[in-house]
Amino acid sequence: MTGCVIIEIFVNNKKGKKIEGNNLTMSFAGDLIAARLAGDPSALPITKIGWGISSTPTTPGDTDLENAFIKTIDNYTINNGNINFYYTLEETEYNGNLIREIGLFTDDNKLVARKVLEGIHKENLMRLENTWILHINKPEES
């Protein structure tokens, strides 16, 4: 299973930089997501998103983010073998931090996927609009 994180940075409600990159999923995540795509609505307890400050490279055994700010995901959709998670870090949230990592979490706070970032200095006039796409089936090549 692979994934992609897309972050759009808005400052004073004006669209600025866009960051995109692949993520690493944790070793247990594939079974959870495959069961959800097979129709089991209770099998996808991924409900939270977190931001942290660590730049330590991602490994399949990661369990948490450093100095994490965690909140509920806004929404998700399932289509074509992908699960798309949508969430926003608002202007009033996690200010004064250098965001260097982002992660998806289950209801019971298990880390499902993690991405290390180049670093975003979060300020009070900044909003991060995010999409996290987990690809269950690799896209077909054309």
Backbone hydrogen bonds, N-H to C=O, Kabsch-Sander energy under -0.5 kcal/mol:
donor,donor_aa,acceptor,acceptor_aa,energy
2,T,135,H,-1.7
4,C,133,I,-2.5
5,V,21,G,-3.2
6,I,131,T,-2.9
7,I,19,I,-3.1
8,E,129,E,-3.0
9,I,7,I,-0.5
9,I,17,K,-2.8
10,F,8,E,-0.5
10,F,127,R,-3.0
11,V,14,K,-2.3
12,N,125,L,-2.4
14,K,11,V,-1.7
16,G,9,I,-3.2
19,I,7,I,-3.0
21,G,5,V,-1.8
23,N,3,G,-1.4
24,L,114,R,-2.2
26,M,112,V,-3.4
27,S,60,P,-1.7
29,A,26,M,-1.4
31,D,28,F,-0.5
32,L,28,F,-0.9
33,I,29,A,-2.2
34,A,30,G,-2.5
35,A,31,D,-1.9
36,R,32,L,-1.5
37,L,33,I,-2.3
38,A,34,A,-1.4
39,G,36,R,-1.6
40,D,35,A,-2.1
43,A,40,D,-1.7
44,L,41,P,-0.6
47,T,45,P,-1.0
47,T,105,F,-1.3
48,K,105,F,-2.0
49,I,71,K,-2.8
50,G,103,G,-2.7
51,W,69,F,-2.0
52,G,101,E,-2.4
53,I,66,E,-1.8
62,D,59,T,-1.8
68,A,65,L,-0.7
69,F,51,W,-2.3
70,I,68,A,-0.5
71,K,49,I,-2.6
73,I,47,T,-2.9
74,D,86,Y,-1.3
75,N,86,Y,-1.7
77,T,84,N,-2.1
79,N,82,N,-2.3
82,N,79,N,-2.0
83,I,134,L,-2.1
84,N,77,T,-2.8
84,N,82,N,-0.5
85,F,83,I,-0.6
85,F,132,W,-3.1
86,Y,75,N,-3.0
87,Y,130,N,-1.7
89,L,128,L,-2.6
90,E,88,T,-0.7
93,E,90,E,-1.7
96,G,122,K,-2.7
97,N,94,Y,-0.9
99,I,97,N,-0.9
99,I,120,I,-2.8
100,R,52,G,-2.3
101,E,52,G,-1.4
102,I,115,K,-2.2
103,G,50,G,-2.6
104,L,113,A,-2.1
105,F,48,K,-2.6
106,T,110,K,-1.9
107,D,45,P,-1.2
109,N,106,T,-1.9
111,L,63,T,-0.5
112,V,104,L,-3.2
113,A,104,L,-1.1
114,R,24,L,-2.5
115,K,102,I,-2.5
117,L,100,R,-2.9
120,I,99,I,-2.0
122,K,97,N,-2.6
122,K,120,I,-1.1
126,M,123,E,-1.8
127,R,10,F,-2.7
128,L,89,L,-2.4
129,E,8,E,-2.7
129,E,127,R,-0.6
130,N,87,Y,-2.8
130,N,128,L,-0.5
131,T,6,I,-2.4
132,W,85,F,-2.5
133,I,4,C,-3.1
133,I,131,T,-0.5
134,L,83,I,-2.7
134,L,132,W,-0.5
135,H,2,T,-2.6
135,H,133,I,-0.6
136,I,81,G,-3.2
136,I,134,L,-0.7
137,N,81,G,-0.9
